[in-house]
């Protein structure tokens, strides 16, 4: 067998599980009290601050100031511990594999006139990671995988009349990815390692927004986000792998391709009283579009196609938002379905259903300035896994305890 054929066979058998762990892939939270504290329920009907430039650009025309900005951040503290039932190659369960991360958020809206507004925003659209350590029981599928995706958004909103407004936007997503995988070696040589390092790339995603004031009490919002074709370029490196065909992999340029799926989202904002609002939200995320991943070793001109067995997902959320004496309070709950069944779930992307519980408090410092703090607890499912890992099909079976705590702060000012 030629060296090229050996390397291609290796990629099919060994690197096929390659992908990312994103904790649900899309993050509905964008570092604001209104987003985190309502479990995302406010997003499609956001007419309260400049983050509408990101969540629904049709909402920008409803802001009261000529100019408005928001700055904030959210700290994400995950706990993700695997408990193995079967570990044919031995090793440890990896402890807490979750990596804490800080995600910034910022937005600005300028009202051109009574009918037109433009806005800009920065948010963490997707991200997460696992770091199990080199002795992990599932090390022949992943010891570490980290994904971050920052979105830079430009938006335009137009008020058709008092009942309807429209918005369009374009988000440029900058995605960064790395993954480490152990490779078994014969006898007492110990494991080698393959690393995909510093893969990065830019991809566009279009946004279409609509808001309809159905009556004096009810506002309805709709948001569509297009499919985004993500292409990441970087290098493959090896450690303690000097024998063919592994020696030829070191320094190879690689390309990883997958799609961030399109999203359809609808929300309702209803005035229960003059000071209390009910928020409802639902969406469909077309994760069947993420089902095929492509890894190309560029110098060889060979591509591995991984069919992940993913399906479309849905999310629902509900929240209460109350204003009292210059204070804002919110509480929300949300549920996300799982994109993958237990038999197809992998260690690099161990996502499952999710339950969100959010709470927030905001303070109006003056008529133009607000400050908010928020927190959200996410239960990330049981994440059952039963996989044959590595080129020799080493079985690993078990499940996770998976949780995430999110803490956010934000500052808003209009002038």
C-alpha positions as CSV (number, residue, x, y, z in Angstrom):
1,X,0.0,0.0,0.0
2,X,1.4,3.5,-0.9
3,X,2.1,6.0,1.8
4,X,-0.8,8.2,0.5
5,X,-3.2,5.3,0.8
6,X,-1.9,4.4,4.3
7,X,-2.4,8.0,5.5
8,X,-5.9,8.1,4.0
9,X,-6.9,4.8,5.6
10,X,-5.5,6.1,8.9
11,X,-7.7,9.3,8.6
12,X,-10.8,7.3,7.9
13,X,-10.3,4.9,10.8
14,X,-8.7,7.3,13.3
15,X,-9.7,10.9,12.7
16,X,-13.2,10.3,11.6
17,X,-14.6,11.3,15.1
18,X,-13.0,14.7,14.6
19,X,-15.2,17.7,15.4
20,X,-15.9,20.1,18.2
21,X,-17.7,20.4,21.5
22,X,-19.8,23.6,21.7
23,X,-22.2,23.0,24.6
24,X,-25.1,23.3,22.3
25,X,-23.2,25.0,19.5
26,X,-25.2,28.3,19.5
27,X,-25.3,30.4,22.6
28,X,-28.6,32.3,23.0
29,X,-27.0,34.4,25.8
30,X,-25.2,37.5,24.7
31,X,-23.9,39.1,27.9
32,X,-27.0,41.1,28.8
33,X,-29.3,40.8,31.8
34,X,-32.2,40.6,29.3
35,X,-30.8,37.7,27.5
36,X,-29.2,35.7,30.4
37,X,-31.9,36.5,32.9
38,X,-34.7,35.3,30.6
39,X,-33.0,32.2,29.4
40,X,-33.0,33.7,25.9
41,X,-36.8,34.4,25.9
42,X,-36.4,38.2,25.3
43,X,-34.1,37.9,22.3
44,X,-36.6,38.0,19.3
45,X,-38.7,40.8,20.9
46,X,-35.8,42.9,22.3
47,X,-36.8,46.5,22.1
48,X,-35.1,47.5,25.3
49,X,-31.4,48.0,24.5
50,X,-28.8,48.2,21.7
51,X,-28.2,44.4,21.8
52,X,-31.2,44.2,19.5
53,X,-28.6,44.9,16.7
54,X,-27.6,41.2,17.3
55,X,-30.8,39.5,18.5
56,X,-33.4,41.1,16.2
57,X,-32.4,44.2,14.1
58,X,-36.1,45.0,13.6
59,X,-36.1,46.1,17.3
60,X,-33.5,48.8,16.9
61,X,-36.1,51.3,15.6
62,X,-38.1,51.1,18.8
63,X,-35.2,52.4,21.0
64,X,-35.9,55.8,22.5
65,X,-32.4,57.4,22.3
66,X,-30.7,58.8,19.2
67,X,-27.6,56.8,20.2
68,X,-27.3,53.8,22.6
69,X,-24.5,51.4,23.5
70,X,-24.1,48.4,25.7
71,X,-20.9,46.7,27.0
72,X,-20.8,43.5,29.1
73,X,-19.4,40.1,29.7
74,X,-20.4,36.7,30.8
75,X,-18.3,34.1,32.7
76,X,-19.1,30.5,31.8
77,X,-18.1,27.9,34.4
78,X,-18.8,24.3,33.3
79,X,-18.6,21.1,35.2
80,X,-18.4,18.1,32.9
81,X,-17.4,14.8,34.5
82,X,-17.4,11.4,32.8
83,X,-18.2,8.2,34.7
84,X,-17.1,5.1,32.7
85,X,-18.8,1.7,32.9
86,X,-16.5,0.1,30.3
87,X,-12.9,1.3,29.6
88,X,-11.1,-1.4,27.6
89,X,-7.9,0.6,27.4
90,X,-7.9,1.6,31.0
91,X,-7.1,5.2,32.1
92,X,-8.9,7.8,34.2
93,X,-12.3,9.3,33.8
94,X,-10.7,12.8,33.3
95,X,-12.2,14.7,36.3
96,X,-13.9,18.0,35.4
97,X,-13.3,18.3,31.7
98,X,-15.0,21.7,31.3
99,X,-12.9,24.7,30.5
100,X,-14.1,28.0,32.0
101,X,-14.4,30.9,29.5
102,X,-15.1,34.6,29.5
103,X,-17.2,35.9,26.6
104,X,-17.5,39.7,25.9
105,X,-20.6,41.4,24.5
106,X,-20.9,44.9,23.1
107,X,-23.4,46.8,20.8
108,X,-24.1,50.2,19.4
109,X,-27.2,51.6,17.7
110,X,-27.6,54.9,15.9
111,X,-31.0,56.2,14.9
112,X,-30.8,57.9,11.5
113,X,-34.4,59.2,11.7
114,X,-37.8,58.1,13.0
115,X,-37.9,55.2,10.6
116,X,-34.3,54.0,10.2
117,X,-31.6,52.8,12.6
118,X,-28.2,51.1,12.1
119,X,-26.3,49.0,14.6
120,X,-23.2,47.1,15.3
121,X,-22.5,44.2,17.7
122,X,-19.9,41.8,19.1
123,X,-21.0,38.6,20.7
124,X,-19.8,35.0,21.4
125,X,-22.1,33.1,19.0
126,X,-20.7,29.6,19.7
127,X,-18.1,28.1,21.9
128,X,-17.0,25.6,24.6
129,X,-14.5,22.8,25.1
130,X,-13.4,19.7,26.9
131,X,-10.0,19.0,28.4
132,X,-9.9,15.4,29.7
133,X,-6.1,15.0,30.2
134,X,-3.8,12.6,28.4
135,X,-4.8,9.5,30.5
136,X,-8.5,9.8,29.7
137,X,-10.3,6.5,29.0
138,X,-11.6,7.9,25.7
139,X,-8.2,9.4,24.7
140,X,-8.2,7.6,21.4
141,X,-11.1,9.8,20.3
142,X,-10.2,13.0,22.1
143,X,-8.1,14.3,25.0
144,X,-8.9,18.0,24.3
145,X,-11.2,19.9,21.9
146,X,-11.9,23.6,22.1
147,X,-14.0,25.8,19.9
148,X,-14.6,29.6,20.0
149,X,-16.7,31.6,17.6
150,X,-17.0,35.4,17.9
151,X,-19.6,37.2,15.8
152,X,-19.2,40.8,14.4
153,X,-22.6,42.0,13.3
154,X,-23.7,45.0,11.3
155,X,-27.5,45.7,11.1
156,X,-30.1,47.9,9.6
157,X,-33.7,48.4,10.8
158,X,-36.6,50.1,9.1
159,X,-40.0,51.0,10.6
160,X,-42.7,50.4,7.9
161,X,-45.5,51.8,10.1
162,X,-46.5,51.8,13.8
163,X,-47.3,48.1,13.6
164,X,-44.5,46.6,11.5
165,X,-40.7,47.0,11.4
166,X,-38.1,45.1,9.5
167,X,-34.4,44.4,10.0
168,X,-31.5,42.9,8.1
169,X,-28.0,42.1,9.3
170,X,-24.7,40.4,8.4
171,X,-22.6,38.6,11.0
172,X,-19.0,37.7,10.2
173,X,-18.1,34.7,12.4
174,X,-14.4,34.2,13.4
175,X,-14.0,30.5,14.4
176,X,-11.0,29.1,16.2
177,X,-10.5,25.3,16.9
178,X,-8.0,22.9,18.3
179,X,-8.1,19.2,19.1
180,X,-5.7,16.6,20.6
181,X,-6.0,12.8,20.1
182,X,-3.9,10.0,21.5
183,X,-2.5,7.2,19.4
184,X,-1.8,3.8,20.8
185,X,1.7,2.4,20.2
186,X,2.8,-1.3,20.6
187,X,4.2,-2.8,23.8
188,X,5.5,-0.4,26.4
189,X,6.1,2.6,24.2
190,X,3.1,4.5,25.5
191,X,0.8,6.7,23.5
192,X,1.7,9.1,20.8
193,X,-0.4,12.2,20.0
194,X,-1.9,14.0,17.1
195,X,-2.8,17.7,17.4
196,X,-4.9,19.9,15.2
197,X,-3.6,23.3,16.1
198,X,-4.9,26.8,15.6
199,X,-7.4,26.1,12.9
200,X,-9.2,29.3,12.1
201,X,-11.4,31.0,9.5
202,X,-14.1,33.6,8.8
203,X,-17.6,32.9,7.5
204,X,-20.7,35.1,6.9
205,X,-24.2,34.6,8.3
206,X,-27.2,36.7,7.2
207,X,-30.0,37.8,9.6
208,X,-33.6,38.7,8.8
209,X,-35.8,40.2,11.5
210,X,-39.5,41.2,11.7
211,X,-41.6,42.7,14.5
212,X,-45.3,43.1,14.5
213,X,-47.3,45.0,17.1
214,X,-50.4,42.8,17.1
215,X,-52.3,45.0,19.6
216,X,-51.6,47.4,22.5
217,X,-50.4,44.5,24.7
218,X,-48.8,42.0,22.3
219,X,-45.5,42.3,20.3
220,X,-44.4,39.4,18.1
221,X,-40.9,39.0,16.8
222,X,-39.4,36.7,14.1
223,X,-35.7,36.1,13.3
224,X,-34.1,34.0,10.6
225,X,-30.3,33.2,10.6
226,X,-28.9,31.7,7.5
227,X,-26.7,28.7,7.2
228,X,-23.0,29.6,7.5
229,X,-20.3,27.5,5.8
230,X,-17.3,27.4,8.1
231,X,-13.9,26.5,6.7
232,X,-10.9,26.4,9.1
233,X,-7.3,26.1,8.1
234,X,-4.4,25.0,10.3
235,X,-1.8,22.4,10.8
236,X,-1.6,18.8,12.0
237,X,1.3,18.0,14.4
238,X,2.4,14.8,16.0
239,X,4.3,13.8,19.2
240,X,6.1,10.5,19.8
241,X,5.0,9.2,16.3
242,X,8.1,8.6,14.2
243,X,7.1,5.4,12.3
244,X,5.2,5.4,9.0
245,X,2.6,6.4,8.2
246,X,2.4,8.8,11.2
247,X,5.7,10.5,10.6
248,X,4.4,12.0,7.4
249,X,1.5,13.7,9.2
250,X,3.7,16.1,11.2
251,X,3.4,19.6,9.8
252,X,0.7,18.7,7.3
253,X,-1.7,21.6,6.4
254,X,-5.3,20.6,7.0
255,X,-8.8,22.1,6.4
256,X,-11.8,21.4,8.5
257,X,-15.3,22.2,7.0
258,X,-18.7,22.1,8.6
259,X,-21.9,24.2,8.5
260,X,-23.3,26.3,11.3
261,X,-27.0,25.6,10.8
262,X,-29.8,28.0,9.9
263,X,-32.2,29.1,12.7
264,X,-35.9,30.0,12.7
265,X,-37.0,31.9,15.9
266,X,-40.2,33.4,17.0
267,X,-41.1,35.3,20.2
268,X,-44.1,36.9,21.9
269,X,-44.0,39.8,24.4
270,X,-47.3,40.3,26.3
271,X,-48.1,43.0,28.8
272,X,-49.7,41.3,31.8
273,X,-49.8,44.7,33.6
274,X,-48.3,48.1,33.0
275,X,-45.1,46.9,34.8
276,X,-45.0,43.2,34.1
277,X,-44.4,41.4,30.8
278,X,-44.6,37.7,29.8
279,X,-42.0,36.6,27.3
280,X,-42.3,33.4,25.2
281,X,-39.8,32.1,22.7
282,X,-39.4,29.1,20.4
283,X,-36.9,28.2,17.7
284,X,-35.9,25.4,15.3
285,X,-32.2,24.9,14.6
286,X,-31.4,22.9,11.5
287,X,-28.6,20.7,12.9
288,X,-29.1,18.2,10.2
289,X,-27.1,20.6,8.1
290,X,-24.1,20.1,10.5
291,X,-24.4,16.3,10.0
292,X,-21.5,16.0,7.5
293,X,-18.0,17.2,8.6
294,X,-15.1,17.2,6.2
295,X,-11.4,16.9,7.1
296,X,-8.9,17.4,4.2
297,X,-5.1,16.8,4.4
298,X,-4.3,19.4,1.8
299,X,-0.9,18.1,0.6
300,X,-2.4,14.7,-0.1
301,X,-5.6,16.0,-1.7
302,X,-7.6,13.5,0.4
303,X,-10.8,14.3,2.3
304,X,-12.5,12.3,5.1
305,X,-16.3,12.7,5.4
306,X,-17.8,12.1,8.8
307,X,-21.6,11.6,8.9
308,X,-22.5,12.4,12.5
309,X,-26.1,11.3,12.6
310,X,-27.4,14.7,13.9
311,X,-31.0,15.9,13.6
312,X,-32.7,19.3,13.8
313,X,-33.3,20.6,17.3
314,X,-35.9,22.8,19.0
315,X,-35.9,25.2,21.9
316,X,-38.7,26.8,24.0
317,X,-38.4,29.3,26.8
318,X,-40.6,31.5,28.9
319,X,-39.9,34.4,31.3
320,X,-41.4,37.2,33.4
321,X,-39.9,40.7,33.2
322,X,-41.0,43.2,35.9
323,X,-40.1,46.9,36.4
324,X,-40.6,48.5,39.8
325,X,-39.2,51.7,41.3
326,X,-36.3,51.9,38.9
327,X,-35.4,48.3,39.3
328,X,-35.8,45.5,36.7
329,X,-36.3,41.9,37.6
330,X,-36.5,38.9,35.3
331,X,-36.7,35.1,35.7
332,X,-36.8,32.6,32.9
333,X,-36.7,28.9,32.0
334,X,-35.8,27.2,28.7
335,X,-35.4,23.7,27.2
336,X,-33.3,22.6,24.2
337,X,-33.7,19.2,22.6
338,X,-30.7,17.0,21.8
339,X,-29.3,17.0,18.3
340,X,-27.9,13.5,18.6
341,X,-29.0,10.1,20.0
342,X,-26.9,8.1,22.5
343,X,-25.3,5.7,20.0
344,X,-23.9,8.6,17.8
345,X,-22.6,10.9,20.6
346,X,-18.8,11.3,20.7
347,X,-16.3,12.5,23.3
348,X,-15.3,15.5,21.3
349,X,-18.9,16.7,21.0
350,X,-20.8,15.2,23.9
351,X,-23.9,17.4,23.7
352,X,-27.4,16.4,24.9
353,X,-30.7,18.0,25.9
354,X,-30.4,21.2,28.0
355,X,-32.4,22.9,30.7
356,X,-31.9,26.6,31.4
357,X,-32.8,28.6,34.5
358,X,-32.1,32.3,34.4
359,X,-32.5,35.3,36.8
360,X,-31.4,38.9,36.6
361,X,-31.6,42.3,38.3
362,X,-31.1,45.6,36.7
363,X,-30.9,49.1,38.1
364,X,-31.7,52.4,36.3
365,X,-29.0,54.7,37.5
366,X,-30.7,57.6,35.8
367,X,-33.1,58.0,32.9
368,X,-30.4,57.2,30.3
369,X,-28.2,54.7,32.2
370,X,-28.8,51.1,33.3
371,X,-26.7,48.5,35.0
372,X,-27.5,44.8,35.2
373,X,-26.3,41.5,36.7
374,X,-27.5,38.1,35.8
375,X,-27.0,34.4,36.3
376,X,-28.1,31.2,34.6
377,X,-27.8,27.6,35.5
378,X,-27.7,25.0,32.7
379,X,-28.3,21.3,33.1
380,X,-26.5,19.7,30.1
381,X,-28.1,16.3,30.1
382,X,-26.8,12.8,30.9
383,X,-24.7,12.6,27.7
384,X,-24.6,8.8,27.5
385,X,-21.7,7.4,25.3
386,X,-20.9,3.9,24.0
387,X,-18.1,4.3,21.4
388,X,-15.4,2.1,19.7
389,X,-12.4,4.5,19.8
390,X,-9.2,4.5,17.8
391,X,-8.1,2.4,14.8
392,X,-8.4,-0.8,16.8
393,X,-12.0,-0.2,18.0
394,X,-11.4,0.1,21.8
395,X,-14.7,0.2,23.6
396,X,-15.6,3.0,26.1
397,X,-19.0,3.3,27.7
398,X,-20.4,5.6,30.3
399,X,-22.2,8.9,30.9
400,X,-21.6,12.4,32.2
401,X,-22.6,14.7,35.0
402,X,-22.8,18.0,33.1
403,X,-23.7,21.4,34.4
404,X,-22.8,25.0,33.6
405,X,-23.1,28.3,35.6
406,X,-23.1,31.5,33.7
407,X,-22.7,34.9,35.4
408,X,-23.1,38.2,33.4
409,X,-22.7,41.9,33.9
410,X,-23.7,44.7,31.5
411,X,-23.8,48.5,31.3
412,X,-26.2,50.4,29.0
413,X,-26.3,54.1,28.1
414,X,-28.3,56.2,25.7
415,X,-27.8,59.8,24.6
